[in-house]
Amino acid sequence: MADRSLGRSIWNLALALLNATLILAALCLWFAWGALTTAEQVSNQINTAAESVLPMRAEIARLTEEISATRTDLATRANTTPNVDTSALQARIAGAEEQLAELTAAVSKLASDPEVLIDSAVASAFEGLGKEVAEAIKSLRGS
């Protein structure tokens, strides 16, 4: 039988603790890397969403001014030429203004509460990471 001494047992215990510590450190680094990669993806998604919303705000402002100018021109023509029926054009402009108001409300909601956009992006990005972590832990346990 092999000679067992206290020093040899302590050395083996220290080696096992070091081994376990290194394995845990590697796991933590792997999970941190996955989390940072996911955070980068979320950041890219938010930047993409912001880049698509900002030009829309400028376009909405331009369209609002254009509709206002068209309404003014229409009112001027109706006053100068009393026999012209402008009710159909007025109705079309009113419909366009309603659609523009809905679009403005949607863009304003995103601009005023970006946390909703961030929350949905984070939830969708970390959903996959959570499944991956659960599978890794399950495989480590041998289940």
C-alpha positions in Angstrom: 0.0 0.0 0.0 1.2 3.5 -0.8 2.8 5.5 1.9 0.3 8.3 2.9 1.6 11.2 4.8 0.0 14.4 6.1 2.1 16.6 3.8 1.2 14.5 0.8 -2.6 14.7 1.6 -2.4 18.5 2.1 -0.6 18.8 -1.2 -3.3 16.8 -3.0 -6.0 18.9 -1.3 -4.3 22.1 -2.3 -3.9 20.9 -5.8 -7.6 19.9 -6.0 -8.7 23.3 -4.6 -6.5 25.0 -7.2 -8.0 22.9 -9.9 -11.5 23.6 -8.9 -10.8 27.3 -8.6 -9.4 27.4 -12.0 -12.4 25.6 -13.4 -14.7 28.0 -11.7 -12.7 31.0 -12.9 -12.8 29.7 -16.5 -16.6 29.2 -16.2 -17.1 32.7 -14.9 -15.0 34.1 -17.7 -17.0 32.2 -20.3 -20.3 33.4 -18.8 -19.0 37.0 -18.6 -17.8 36.8 -22.2 -21.3 35.5 -23.3 -23.0 38.3 -21.3 -20.8 41.0 -22.8 -21.4 39.6 -26.3 -25.1 39.7 -25.6 -24.9 43.2 -24.2 -23.0 44.3 -27.4 -25.8 42.8 -29.5 -28.4 44.6 -27.5 -26.5 47.8 -27.9 -26.3 47.3 -31.7 -30.1 46.7 -31.8 -30.8 49.8 -29.8 -28.5 51.9 -32.0 -30.2 50.5 -35.1 -33.6 51.3 -33.7 -32.5 54.8 -32.7 -31.0 55.4 -36.2 -34.4 54.4 -37.7 -36.4 56.6 -35.4 -34.4 59.8 -35.6 -34.9 60.3 -39.4 -38.6 59.6 -39.0 -38.9 62.4 -36.5 -37.4 64.9 -39.0 -39.6 63.4 -41.8 -42.7 63.8 -39.6 -41.9 67.4 -38.9 -41.4 68.1 -42.6 -44.7 66.3 -43.5 -46.6 68.3 -40.9 -45.3 71.6 -42.3 -46.1 70.4 -45.8 -49.7 69.5 -44.9 -50.1 72.8 -43.1 -48.9 74.7 -46.2 -51.2 72.6 -48.4 -54.2 73.4 -46.2 -53.3 77.1 -46.3 -53.0 77.0 -50.1 -56.3 75.2 -50.4 -58.0 77.7 -48.2 -56.6 80.5 -50.3 -57.8 79.0 -53.5 -61.2 78.3 -52.0 -61.5 82.0 -51.0 -60.3 83.3 -54.4 -62.4 80.9 -56.5 -65.7 80.4 -54.6 -67.2 77.9 -57.2 -64.5 75.3 -56.5 -65.5 72.4 -54.2 -62.5 71.6 -51.9 -64.3 69.3 -49.5 -62.8 66.1 -51.0 -59.3 67.5 -50.8 -60.0 68.7 -47.2 -61.1 65.2 -46.3 -58.0 63.7 -47.8 -55.7 66.1 -45.9 -57.6 65.4 -42.7 -57.0 61.6 -43.2 -53.3 62.3 -43.8 -53.1 64.4 -40.7 -54.7 61.6 -38.7 -52.2 59.0 -40.0 -49.4 61.5 -39.3 -50.7 62.0 -35.7 -50.7 58.2 -35.1 -47.1 58.0 -36.4 -46.1 60.9 -34.3 -47.5 59.3 -31.2 -45.7 56.0 -31.9 -42.3 57.8 -32.5 -42.9 60.0 -29.4 -43.6 56.9 -27.3 -40.3 55.4 -28.3 -38.4 58.7 -27.8 -40.0 59.5 -24.5 -39.7 56.0 -23.0 -36.6 54.3 -24.5 -36.6 51.9 -21.6 -39.4 49.9 -23.2 -37.2 49.4 -26.3 -34.2 48.6 -24.1 -36.2 46.1 -22.0 -37.5 44.2 -25.0 -34.0 44.1 -26.6 -32.4 42.9 -23.4 -35.1 40.3 -22.8 -34.8 38.9 -26.3 -31.0 38.9 -26.2 -30.6 37.3 -22.8 -33.3 34.7 -23.4 -30.9 32.7 -25.6 -28.0 33.2 -23.2 -30.1 31.8 -20.3 -30.9 28.7 -22.2 -27.3 28.2 -23.1 -26.2 28.6 -19.4 -28.8 26.2 -18.2 -27.7 23.6 -20.8 -24.0 24.1 -19.8 -24.8 23.6 -16.1 -27.0 20.6 -16.9 -24.1 19.0 -18.9 -21.6 19.7 -16.1 -23.8 18.0 -13.6 -24.1 15.0 -15.9 -27.9 15.0 -15.9 
